[in-house]
């Protein structure tokens, strides 16, 4: 694994109650925020924060950064079961952000996302986010290892 020297900051808000590239059920939503399908590249998440523009209405500040794709669920029912009971234990969980607590984020610093990032949050909330990524060149073997790590011991049925 070798650093490329490239950093990327994802700063935005989910600006729709029904964003494209998402799935929702039972008060939960999973929305795609980043996709990079290049082979032999991975992204290490360096920092996660909430980004609130000046003058913006305060919004609820709780979300999780995941590497699972919304389209990996067959339907809303399987997503609902995963969201309600399995999501906190899923290997695709990279970090969480909760505005209402003092040390407001938790991050798995060793996690390398190979293709995809999504936000998991309460349906009806519109989270602001500011996520800093660092790009790495990885070998084919490392890429396979990181993909297996994201899905092994996963409690969701990912194909």
N, C-alpha and C positions, 0 to 999 in steps of 0.2 A: 504494500500500500504506500503510495507516494503522493504527497501534496502537490497540487498543480499551481497553488498560489492564487487561485480564483475564489472569491467570496461572493455570495449572493444573498441579498436581503429581500425577504418576502414581506411587504408591508401593505396592508389593505384592510378592508372589512368585507364580510360576506354581505354584499349589498342587495340582497333579495331574500325574501322569506322562502322562496322555492328556487334556489340556485341550480343551474345546470350541473351535471356531474355529481349529483348527490342522491342519497336515499334517506327517507324519513319514515318513522313508525313509532308509535307509543311515546311520543314526546321527545324523541331523540332524532338527531340528524348527523349524517356523515357526509362531508363535502370536500371534493378535490380542490386543493389549492396549488399543487405543483406536480408536474409530470415530466420525467426525463428518461426516455427509453433507450438512451445510448448504452451500448455494451461497454464494459470495462471502466465505468465511472460510478462513483458513489458519493454520497453527500453526508457529511457528519454535521449534526446540528450543534452549533456553537452556543446559541442563546435563544431563548424564547421570552417574549414580553408582550404586553398589551400596548397598542399604539392608539392613543386617543387624540384626534385632531383638536386644536383649540376651537372652542365654541360648539363642539359636538355634544349632543345629548349623551349623558352617561348611559352606558349599556351594561347589562350583567357581564361580569368578567370571570367566566369559568369555561374552560375548554381543554381538550386533550389533543395533542399532536400524534397522529397515527401514520403508519406506513401501509395500511390496508386500503384497498380500492373499494369504493361503493358498489361497483359492478360485480364484486366477488360474492355478493349475496344473491341467492335465487329469487327472493321476494321480500316484501316488507315483514312477513312473519319471522323468517330466519334472522333478519336484521334485528327485529325487536327483541328476540330471545338473546341474541349476542349482546346487544346494547344494555339490556337490563341485568344480565347475570354474568357475562363472560368478558366484557370489554376491559375491566380493570386488570385482568390477569392475562390478557392477550400479548404475545410477544411483539406484536406490531405497535404497541404503545411505546412512544418515544419520550413524551413528557406531558406535564399538565401545568395549567396556569389557573390560579384562583385568586382574584383580586382581593377578596375579603379577608385573607390571612396574611400575617406579617411576612414570612418568607414565601412569597406568592408563586414560586414556580419550582418544579421538580423536573430534572432532565436526566435521561440515561445517556451519559456522555460517550459511552463506547458504541452506541448504536450508529450504524451506517445504513442509510436508506439508499437502495439501489435504483428505484424507478419512480416512486410515488409518495406524495404526502397528502394527508387529509386532516381536516379538523372535525372532531367529534364534539357536539354541544347539544344543549337543550333546544328542541325545535321551537321556533318562535323568537329565540335570542338571535342577535346579529353581532357576532364577536368581531372586535378589532384585534389584529395580530401584527407582530413584528418579529420575524424569525430570521436568524442569521445562519447561513449554511456555508460550509467549507468543502470545496470539491477535492476529491481524491481520484487518482488513477489507480485502478485495482486490476489484478490479474483475473483471468476467467475462473480460476479456483476460488479466489477470494469472493468473487461475485456470487458464485454458487453457494459458498458458505454463508454469506450475508443473507441471501434469499431464504436458505433453509432456516437460519436463525430467526428470521421474521415470521416464519410459518410453523416451525417445529413446536411442539407442545401447544400449538394454537388450539383453542377450543372451538373455532369456527370451521366450517366445512369449505375450505378454499380449494378451487381446482386450478 
